Structures are given as structure tokens and as C-alpha cells.
Amino acid sequence: MKAAKGPPLRLSVSDLGGVTEISLQDLTPPPVDTTLTEEERWRRAGLKPTGEVLDPTRAM
């Protein structure tokens, strides 16, 4: 069976003790803001351009 064209999706099915939960998640990444510099993109991610955490007290 061929996959339909469209956004990437994740389907999860869980058994919760007599109840079945079905979850569908859209995995499409957010669009890239082309107006930001590379340094600004790193900062928004909470990192320095070297990959270090900007604020170690708020580490992930």
C-alpha cells in the first residue's frame, strides 16, 4: 500500500486498561524565519553559536 502524500504524521495507539487511546501528531517542522541571523536563531533556541547553553540555570 502506498502512503498518501501529505505532512508527516505519527499515529499512537495505547491500551489504558479497558480504554483505547488513539493519538495523531503532525510532525511538520515550523517554518524557518529567514529574517533572523544565525546568531539570533541560536539565541532563540537558548544556545550560544558554540552550542553552549546561554543560561545554565535554565538548562534543558
Beta strands, then each sheet from edge to edge (+ up, - down):
strand 1: 9-15
strand 2: 20-26
sheet 1: 1+ 2-
end
